[in-house]
Amino acid sequence: MPPKKKGIEEPKVDVPNGDAGAGREVFDQHCGACHAFDGDEKTAAAPILAGIVGRPAGITGFKYSNAMKKSGITWSDKHLFMFLKAPAKYVPGLKMAFAGLESE
Ligand code: HEC
């Protein structure tokens, strides 16, 4: 067993089945103003999200907050599910100005 890493542990939640079509719409409405899936990570308003699932938090060229860098999260559907409900609560000190999604 690898030593336990400090940080936010993966929550034990049941993530409802996704709907990629609906997800795309939500993304365009709520996330697209800041996030893109490609582009220059150093000048972007928010981290590039391509390949986010399975990637540790805070490792692209984006200038993250310390909170994000030290969160210890490796993004999974469970982490994303809880994070997107209330980002600043899930990662205190986050500098992502987004209150959270109301509905699943
Ligand atoms: C107002 C701009 C803004 C909006 C809107 C926004 N974000 Fe973010 N997001 C950011 C910023 C800035 C960060 C980096 C936060 C930090 O470093 O503290 C971030 C970080 C993230 C991360 C972590 C990235 C990484 O590389 O670890 C994910 C995942 C994410 N956002 C997903 C979303 C999703 C999905 C939505 C829509 C539901 C969304 N964000 C809406 C600005 C935004």
Residues whose N, C-alpha, C, O or C-beta is under 5 A from the ligand:
A	BS01	HEC	H30 C31 C34 A45 A46 P47 P56 A57 G58 I59 K63 Y64 S65 M68 G93 L94 K95 M96 A97 F98
